[in-house]
Amino acid sequence: MKNLTYFILCLAVTSIYAQQNVNYDESKVPAYTLPELLKCQNGEMVTTAEEWEKQRRPELMELFNGSHLIDVYPK
């Protein structure tokens, strides 16, 4: 009886916190294009590994650390 009560309580709690507005229709998903990996924000193309490490990689990491993701990228 104790296990049944616990099970019912767990079901009630999960149903309360379950997501209500779930989208199963892919046509409702807004269009999104990924940024070009080797094109900097100023429009220049990355041609060396040093440019990638010093300029473009930090720009992309800022996209991940900014408002594009819910969580923060670990450092």
C-alpha positions, 0 to 999 in steps of 0.5 A: 500500500505504501508503494502504491501511494508513493507511485501515485504521488510520483505520477501526480507530480510528474504530470503537474510539471510535464511540458504542456505545449509540445510541438510534433509538427516540423512545419511549425519549427522556424527556419535556421541556418548555421553560421559559416565556420570559416567566415568571420563576423567582419566578412573575412575568410579564415585561412590559417590555424592561427586566425581560427584560434585567435579570431573565429573560434572565440566568435563561435564560442560566444554564440554558444555562450550567448543567447543561442543556448540555454545552458553555459558552455563549460570553460 
